[in-house]
Amino acid sequence: ERNNSINAPLKQILALAARYFGPPQAALTGPSRRPSLVEARNVIVHLARRHTTASYAEIGRLLGNRDHTTIMHADR
């Protein structure tokens, strides 16, 4: 099943980013636009696109149900 095979690596990337950047995972998936959180999310998007087959929509769901176009912007 595609979603389960992607879900684990995405959650690992989220956990690693939370550990590296410092904020809890809930902050990274929450609504705040604080620059430090935006930077961390952008790194998550970059890593997810390069190291998984996750779509923009799947990465958006991981990061608090963000729209796929938001994730596309983060990837640029």
Secondary structure, 3 states (H helix, E strand, C coil): CHHHHHHHHHHHHHHHHHHHHCCCHHHHHCCCCCHHHHHHHHHHHHHHHHHCCCCHHHHHHHCCCCCHHHHHHHHC
